[in-house]
């Protein structure tokens, strides 16, 4: 994971969709103590006093896919 140290931004600078999703999924997150990076692979967060980077959100549209419909073979048994 390549994180450009110059591209960390404040919460208010994220896209509206990302802010809404973070507020919904992480209502307890203290956003004043964090910086974020929004990339094509998702939204990442780092606390100001830490070096640990966490992935908060996957890109929109990314999620578990439905398994393919089971194909049932209808064969007459002899």
N, C-alpha and C positions, 0 to 999 in steps of 0.2 A: 504494500500500500504506500503510494507516494503522496506525501502531504507537503505542500509548499508552505513553509513557515510564514511567508509574507501574505498568504491568502486567508488567514483566520479572520473572521468577521464577527461582529456583535449580532445578537439575536434579531434586532430590528432590521438588519440588512438582508436577512433571508427572504426568500419569496413568500408571498402571502400564504400559499398552499403549504409550504414547509412549516411556517410558524403555526398555522392552524392545526396541522397534524401533530406537531410536537406538543402543543398545549393540550390536545385531546389525549394523546397516549401517555404523556409524562407530566401530569398536573403538579407533581411534587418537585419537579426539576427547578433548581435555583438558577435561572438563566442569567442573573446578574454576575455569577461567578464563572461563566462559561464563555467559550468562543467556539465558532462553528465554521465548517467548510461544507459547501453544497457542491457536490460533483455529480456527474452522470451516473455514478454507481451508488449514490445515496447521500444522506446527510450525516456528517460526522461531528462529534462534540469532544471538546477537551476542556477540563477545568483549568482555571488560571493558575492554580498552585500545583499542577500535576503534569506529567508527561504522557499519561495514559490517554489513548484516543479510543473513543467508543463510537460504533456505528448506531445511530438512533433510528434512521429510516432507510428503507429500501426505496429505489426509484418508484414513481407512480406506475401502477399497472403490474408491478412485480409481486407475485404471491403464489401460493400453492395452486398448481394447475389441477384441473379435474382429470382423474384417470380416464384413459380411453374406455369407451363403452365396451363391456364384455361381449365378445362375439360368441354367440351360442350356435353350436353346430347341431343341426337337426338331422340326425342320421337314423335310419331304421336299423335296428339290431336284428341280426339273423339268428 
